[in-house]
């Protein structure tokens, strides 16, 4: 569903770019120059102008739809949890697998006998054996 809306969104963006480029230039970019008539006059709505408005409204609608769908997919998960890999474990999970399903205990080296004798608060200084 999300992929279909994304493809429609892309096609709308390309059509909107084309419709804007096809329109007649009013001259005087940023309102400078080209002021042959009174500025308060309203230009007649052309067919291409109406198509441009329709494409713009459809583009905004698909943008909002994609935003809502993305927000529903990401509910309850923090961006920081995704980056650090410390996502909260689901209930009933042994906790040995990460968020991507990889067994994190298998990635760690096996504990040695020396590691079990040191306390967590011991300084990291090499022994003088």
FITORMAR-330579 format. One record per residue (C-alpha): residue in one letter; x, z, y. Coordinates in steps of 0.1 Angstrom, whole numbers. Layout:
<pts>
r=a | xx=X | zz=Z | yy=Y;
...
</pts>
This chain:
<pts>
r=x | xx=0 | zz=0 | yy=0;
r=x | xx=27 | zz=10 | yy=24;
r=x | xx=48 | zz=-21 | yy=16;
r=x | xx=18 | zz=-44 | yy=23;
r=x | xx=12 | zz=-28 | yy=57;
r=x | xx=49 | zz=-30 | yy=64;
r=x | xx=49 | zz=-68 | yy=57;
r=x | xx=18 | zz=-73 | yy=79;
r=x | xx=36 | zz=-52 | yy=106;
r=x | xx=66 | zz=-75 | yy=104;
r=x | xx=45 | zz=-106 | yy=106;
r=x | xx=26 | zz=-92 | yy=136;
r=x | xx=59 | zz=-85 | yy=154;
r=x | xx=71 | zz=-120 | yy=149;
r=x | xx=38 | zz=-135 | yy=160;
r=x | xx=37 | zz=-112 | yy=191;
r=x | xx=72 | zz=-123 | yy=200;
r=x | xx=62 | zz=-160 | yy=197;
r=x | xx=30 | zz=-155 | yy=217;
r=x | xx=49 | zz=-138 | yy=245;
r=x | xx=76 | zz=-165 | yy=246;
r=x | xx=49 | zz=-193 | yy=247;
r=x | xx=32 | zz=-179 | yy=278;
r=x | xx=39 | zz=-195 | yy=312;
r=x | xx=64 | zz=-177 | yy=333;
r=x | xx=50 | zz=-161 | yy=364;
r=x | xx=84 | zz=-164 | yy=381;
r=x | xx=104 | zz=-137 | yy=399;
r=x | xx=115 | zz=-113 | yy=373;
r=x | xx=107 | zz=-77 | yy=380;
r=x | xx=83 | zz=-87 | yy=408;
r=x | xx=109 | zz=-103 | yy=430;
r=x | xx=100 | zz=-136 | yy=447;
r=x | xx=74 | zz=-161 | yy=435;
r=x | xx=47 | zz=-144 | yy=455;
r=x | xx=28 | zz=-175 | yy=465;
r=x | xx=-6 | zz=-158 | yy=465;
r=x | xx=-20 | zz=-124 | yy=471;
r=x | xx=-9 | zz=-98 | yy=446;
r=x | xx=-44 | zz=-84 | yy=442;
r=x | xx=-58 | zz=-116 | yy=427;
r=x | xx=-65 | zz=-113 | yy=390;
r=x | xx=-53 | zz=-143 | yy=369;
r=x | xx=-78 | zz=-160 | yy=346;
r=x | xx=-75 | zz=-149 | yy=310;
r=x | xx=-62 | zz=-177 | yy=290;
r=x | xx=-67 | zz=-181 | yy=252;
r=x | xx=-30 | zz=-173 | yy=247;
r=x | xx=-33 | zz=-142 | yy=267;
r=x | xx=-62 | zz=-130 | yy=246;
r=x | xx=-43 | zz=-137 | yy=214;
r=x | xx=-13 | zz=-117 | yy=228;
r=x | xx=-36 | zz=-88 | yy=235;
r=x | xx=-51 | zz=-90 | yy=200;
r=x | xx=-17 | zz=-91 | yy=184;
r=x | xx=-5 | zz=-62 | yy=205;
r=x | xx=-35 | zz=-40 | yy=195;
r=x | xx=-30 | zz=-49 | yy=158;
r=x | xx=7 | zz=-41 | yy=161;
r=x | xx=0 | zz=-7 | yy=175;
r=x | xx=-26 | zz=-1 | yy=148;
r=x | xx=-2 | zz=-9 | yy=120;
r=x | xx=25 | zz=13 | yy=137;
r=x | xx=2 | zz=43 | yy=137;
r=x | xx=-9 | zz=36 | yy=101;
r=x | xx=27 | zz=35 | yy=90;
r=x | xx=35 | zz=67 | yy=109;
r=x | xx=6 | zz=85 | yy=93;
r=x | xx=15 | zz=73 | yy=58;
r=x | xx=52 | zz=84 | yy=63;
r=x | xx=41 | zz=118 | yy=75;
r=x | xx=19 | zz=123 | yy=44;
r=x | xx=49 | zz=114 | yy=22;
r=x | xx=72 | zz=139 | yy=39;
r=x | xx=49 | zz=168 | yy=42;
r=x | xx=65 | zz=201 | yy=33;
r=x | xx=101 | zz=188 | yy=32;
r=x | xx=125 | zz=195 | yy=59;
r=x | xx=151 | zz=169 | yy=70;
r=x | xx=178 | zz=195 | yy=67;
r=x | xx=167 | zz=202 | yy=31;
r=x | xx=172 | zz=166 | yy=23;
r=x | xx=206 | zz=164 | yy=39;
r=x | xx=220 | zz=196 | yy=23;
r=x | xx=204 | zz=191 | yy=-11;
r=x | xx=190 | zz=227 | yy=-10;
r=x | xx=154 | zz=218 | yy=-13;
r=x | xx=132 | zz=246 | yy=-26;
r=x | xx=128 | zz=244 | yy=-64;
r=x | xx=94 | zz=238 | yy=-78;
r=x | xx=77 | zz=266 | yy=-97;
r=x | xx=86 | zz=267 | yy=-134;
r=x | xx=118 | zz=247 | yy=-127;
r=x | xx=149 | zz=261 | yy=-143;
r=x | xx=168 | zz=254 | yy=-111;
r=x | xx=196 | zz=235 | yy=-129;
r=x | xx=185 | zz=201 | yy=-115;
r=x | xx=188 | zz=190 | yy=-79;
r=x | xx=162 | zz=172 | yy=-59;
r=x | xx=173 | zz=138 | yy=-74;
r=x | xx=170 | zz=150 | yy=-110;
r=x | xx=207 | zz=153 | yy=-116;
r=x | xx=219 | zz=183 | yy=-136;
r=x | xx=240 | zz=201 | yy=-110;
r=x | xx=254 | zz=226 | yy=-135;
r=x | xx=270 | zz=197 | yy=-154;
r=x | xx=289 | zz=187 | yy=-122;
r=x | xx=306 | zz=220 | yy=-118;
r=x | xx=338 | zz=228 | yy=-137;
r=x | xx=334 | zz=254 | yy=-165;
r=x | xx=342 | zz=290 | yy=-154;
r=x | xx=376 | zz=303 | yy=-165;
r=x | xx=386 | zz=338 | yy=-175;
r=x | xx=405 | zz=343 | yy=-142;
r=x | xx=374 | zz=336 | yy=-122;
r=x | xx=354 | zz=364 | yy=-139;
r=x | xx=379 | zz=391 | yy=-129;
r=x | xx=378 | zz=384 | yy=-92;
r=x | xx=351 | zz=399 | yy=-70;
r=x | xx=333 | zz=377 | yy=-45;
r=x | xx=348 | zz=397 | yy=-16;
r=x | xx=384 | zz=394 | yy=-28;
r=x | xx=407 | zz=374 | yy=-4;
r=x | xx=418 | zz=340 | yy=-15;
r=x | xx=455 | zz=346 | yy=-18;
r=x | xx=476 | zz=332 | yy=-46;
r=x | xx=489 | zz=358 | yy=-71;
r=x | xx=526 | zz=366 | yy=-73;
r=x | xx=529 | zz=365 | yy=-111;
</pts>
